Amino acid sequence: MPPLSPQTLRFPFRTKPINKHKPPCLVQNLFNLCSQGNLSQAVNSLPLLARKGLRLDSRTLGFLLQECAKSRSLREGKWVHLHLKLTGFKYPNTFLVNHLINMYCQCGKYVEARGLFDRMSTRNLYSWNNMLSGYAKLGMLKPARKLFDKMPEKDVVSWNTIVIAYAKSGYGDEAFKFFKELRKSSIGLNAFSFAGVLTVCVKLKELRLTRQVHCQVLVSGFLWSVVLSSSIVDAYSKCGEMLDARRLFDEMPMKDILAWTTLVSGYAKWGDMTSASEVFDAMPEKNPVSWTSLIAGYARNGMGHEALSLFTKMMMFCAKPDQFTFSSSLCACASIASLKHGKQIHACLIRTCFKPNTIVVSSLIDMYSKCGSLEVAQRVFHIMGNKQDVVLWNTMISALAHHGYGEEAIQMFTDMVELGVKADRVTLVVLLNACSHSGLVPEGLRFFESMSSYYNIVPDQEHYACLIDLLGRAGRFDEVMNQLKRMPFKPDNCVWNALLGVCRIYGNIDLGRKAAEHLIELDPQSSAAYVLLSSIYASLGRWESVEKVRKIMNERHVKKERAVSWLEIENKLHAFTVSDRLHPSKQDIYSILELLASQVEDEDSLLDAER
């Protein structure tokens, strides 16, 4: 809880003692304890005051309830409520009841809050808004709407609350309906009136809607609000319109850390890490969220070394990493298969007594698995106390699948179900992958067919892609075609990629060409379809067709992403690409390669001579 300023301590909570002999230092002591973060100690001193026959006034009691609400301290709040009953406030006034309702709502106890509201002899507008806000924060839309409709009068706060409630719960149409009604009314708007509709813009990622709201904020004269401007920048970023986002950001007269971080995240989301880094470096002040946004951007865009370098810099600047920071950094380690850095981050978690959440633990399991240490990954999974989160199980099942342990992955899934953890769509994806990579076709088909009936999960494109891969790897192309025809929706690039991959394994040119055509139609600039089709032709020795595919790639300006290999020598990681001429030890590397090539040729010659 942040400390209170001296002004807050003096005003407006100036006590008016009922007992003229009451020493003011006792009341001041309550304020001092709260300002030092010792709310529990302050509340525990209330019985002492009661025993001395001293009764606090409404403003002081309201202040204590407000502190309980801010820190969500239900136990302390209940003690203050009990103190009210014991000291002659069995039927407290409207001011105190409003504070009690707010406290119970903030602590998630809506039944107690509603009980107090219903028993109120006199309710003011603040009472109604208080109860409405409580329902809204808890996501309880039905009682919130019912209460809103019953309100004898409504102000801009009432309308803003109901708009934001619907927006945050994903009901964009309802949020806009209430916003339009507010605009038509004579109540008028304030800066907070646009918060709900901007939340809808961010969630829906609709550019046209975002521009309309931007215009309304501008016309209404609220563009000066840093929060609103930052939200519009975020909405443009989510829509991929970084030029508009940057233009608005540059026009902002004042920028806080949130505004800067929003722009960094936007650039990182769309892969423009150069711009993201430039904005980050220009930030006058940074917080852990700012650092994490750039680290996550690097990790997401395949720049693991840059992510880890920035993480090291963050630690040097004594910025405190959070759960997302550790998770993103571990993902970076996994992407470059750097076990050394992964172990260092794991050691940092242990050394600082950091309590990782499920996402961080899952990232640890994934990192160890992708770095080849499956046993350590399993150890991390087994020492995790609470295993009720399905994400944890999904990660472990996926790790077993990637290492070819299909039967162990199925057993892990069985253990998960027996523990009462409900499977989600990702669980079935990793399970089907496990069956596919281990050749467990009957088991995979059984899981796929029971998805809707037993697990209540409707198969989507990704599930069908796994099924195509499962059947294709087994060479059952007739069944592959039947499944393609029976799909309830048009196959996307995920399904066609899976089909093209299995066609490459079996050299199925006709079906492979068909899959490649569909892939190129869906994403003409993706190199995957061209490369896989070229590989099919090459495996069959059809070099003219290989050249034809490459020519088409050149004509359409499609660039193949270079594969990167890593080699760790004496605790130093070396990265290589095909025809790499940038490595500092390139001369030594190529001389060794030539030596190895000549040795291979000599051995081939000896074998030919022996034959």
Secondary structure, 3 states (H helix, E strand, C coil): CCCCCHHHHHCCCCCCCCCCCCCHHHHHHHHHHHHCCCHHHHHHCHHHHHHCCCCCCHHHHHHHHHHHHHCCCHHHHHHHHHHHHHCCCCCCCHHHHHHHHHHHHHCCCHHHHHHHHHHCCCCCHHHHHHHHHHHHHCCCHHHHHHHHHHCCCCCHHHHHHHHHHHHHCCCHHHHHHHHHHHHHCCCCCCHHHHHHHHHHHHHHCCHHHHHHHHHHHHHHCCCCCHHHHHHHHHHHHHCCCHHHHHHHHHHCCCCCHHHHHHHHHHHHHCCCHHHHHHHHHHCCCCCHHHHHHHHHHHHHCCCHHHHHHHHHHHHHCCCCCCHHHHHHHHHHHHHCCCHHHHHHHHHHHHHCCCCCCHHHHHHHHHHHHHCCCHHHHHHHHHHCCCCCCHHHHHHHHHHHHHCCCHHHHHHHHHHHHHCCCCCCHHHHHHHHHHHHHCCCHHHHHHHHHCHHHHCCCCCCHHHHHHHHHHHHHCCCHHHHHHHHHHCCCCCCHHHHHHHHHHHHHHCCHHHHHHHHHHHHHHCCCCHHHHHHHHHHHHHCCCHHHHHHHHHHHHHCCCCCCCCEEEEEECCEEEEEECCCCCCCCHHHHHHHHHHHHHHHHHHHHHHHHHC
